[in-house]
């Protein structure tokens, strides 16, 4: 009598997926251990020097980003406040609270109130 290990039979696609996963894991493990591009010897880190520094010079002429034939124009200066539309008056917080309380009192109430909920 032969002893058998009773495991559920895996489908064909499951076997293929498991095999592909096994190959990918093996390849990634070998890639970490395999050929090293950096030697095993420690080396000193050297930063490149920059002997030239910025120097002072004249700035370039200003250029328009819109171009010369653009229909857009701009101007500098202050615009009067009346051009921006009406100024809204803030409502006092007490008035907001009173209106909210009045709305809550006039709201439709529930017809049935259940005292015991759950069981």
C-alpha positions as CSV (number, residue, x, y, z in Angstrom):
1,X,0.0,0.0,0.0
2,X,1.5,3.3,-1.0
3,X,1.1,6.4,1.1
4,X,-0.3,9.3,-0.7
5,X,-0.5,12.9,0.3
6,X,-4.1,13.9,-0.1
7,X,-4.2,17.6,-1.3
8,X,-6.9,19.2,-3.3
9,X,-6.1,19.0,-7.0
10,X,-5.0,22.4,-8.4
11,X,-6.4,23.5,-11.7
12,X,-4.2,23.8,-14.8
13,X,-4.2,27.6,-14.7
14,X,-3.4,27.6,-11.0
15,X,-0.4,25.4,-11.6
16,X,0.8,27.7,-14.4
17,X,0.4,30.8,-12.2
18,X,2.2,29.1,-9.3
19,X,5.1,28.1,-11.6
20,X,5.4,31.6,-13.1
21,X,5.5,33.1,-9.6
22,X,8.1,30.5,-8.6
23,X,10.3,31.5,-11.6
24,X,9.9,35.2,-10.9
25,X,10.9,34.8,-7.2
26,X,13.9,32.7,-8.2
27,X,15.0,35.2,-10.8
28,X,14.7,38.1,-8.4
29,X,16.6,36.3,-5.6
30,X,19.4,35.4,-8.1
31,X,19.5,39.0,-9.3
32,X,20.2,40.2,-5.8
33,X,23.0,37.7,-5.1
34,X,24.4,37.2,-8.6
35,X,26.9,39.4,-10.4
36,X,27.7,42.6,-8.5
37,X,28.4,45.8,-10.5
38,X,30.0,47.5,-7.6
39,X,33.2,46.0,-6.2
40,X,33.4,44.7,-2.6
41,X,36.1,47.2,-1.8
42,X,35.0,50.4,0.1
43,X,35.7,53.6,-1.8
44,X,35.8,57.3,-0.7
45,X,33.0,59.5,-1.9
46,X,34.3,62.4,-3.9
47,X,32.1,65.4,-4.8
48,X,32.9,67.4,-7.9
49,X,34.1,71.0,-7.2
50,X,32.5,74.0,-8.9
51,X,35.2,76.8,-8.9
52,X,33.1,79.2,-11.0
53,X,30.5,81.2,-9.1
54,X,27.7,83.5,-10.2
55,X,28.7,86.9,-11.3
56,X,26.8,90.2,-11.5
57,X,25.7,91.3,-15.0
58,X,22.9,93.2,-16.7
59,X,19.5,91.6,-17.0
60,X,18.0,90.8,-20.4
61,X,15.3,92.9,-22.0
62,X,11.7,92.1,-21.0
63,X,9.7,89.9,-23.4
64,X,6.0,89.5,-23.7
65,X,4.7,85.9,-23.2
66,X,1.6,86.7,-25.2
67,X,3.4,88.0,-28.3
68,X,3.0,91.2,-30.2
69,X,-0.2,90.3,-32.1
70,X,-2.1,89.2,-29.0
71,X,-5.7,90.5,-28.4
72,X,-5.0,90.5,-24.6
73,X,-3.8,93.6,-22.9
74,X,-2.8,94.5,-19.4
75,X,-2.2,97.6,-17.3
76,X,-0.7,98.5,-14.0
77,X,-2.3,100.5,-11.2
78,X,-5.2,100.3,-8.9
79,X,-8.8,99.7,-9.9
80,X,-11.6,101.4,-8.0
81,X,-13.6,99.1,-5.7
82,X,-16.9,99.8,-7.4
83,X,-15.7,97.9,-10.5
84,X,-15.6,94.6,-8.5
85,X,-19.4,94.4,-7.8
86,X,-21.6,95.0,-4.8
87,X,-20.1,94.6,-1.3
88,X,-22.2,92.1,0.7
89,X,-23.0,93.1,4.3
90,X,-22.2,90.3,6.8
91,X,-25.1,88.9,8.8
92,X,-24.6,89.0,12.6
93,X,-24.0,85.6,14.1
94,X,-26.9,86.1,16.6
95,X,-29.4,86.6,13.7
96,X,-28.1,83.4,12.1
97,X,-28.6,81.4,15.3
98,X,-32.1,82.8,15.9
99,X,-33.1,81.9,12.3
100,X,-31.7,78.4,12.7
101,X,-33.6,77.9,16.0
102,X,-36.9,79.2,14.4
103,X,-36.4,76.8,11.5
104,X,-35.8,73.9,13.8
105,X,-39.0,74.7,15.8
106,X,-41.1,74.8,12.7
107,X,-39.6,71.7,11.1
108,X,-41.8,68.6,10.6
109,X,-41.6,66.3,13.6
110,X,-41.7,62.5,13.6
111,X,-45.2,61.0,14.0
112,X,-44.1,57.9,15.9
113,X,-41.4,57.8,18.6
114,X,-39.9,54.4,19.4
115,X,-38.9,54.1,23.1
116,X,-37.1,50.8,22.9
117,X,-34.8,50.0,20.0
118,X,-32.8,46.9,19.3
119,X,-34.1,43.7,20.9
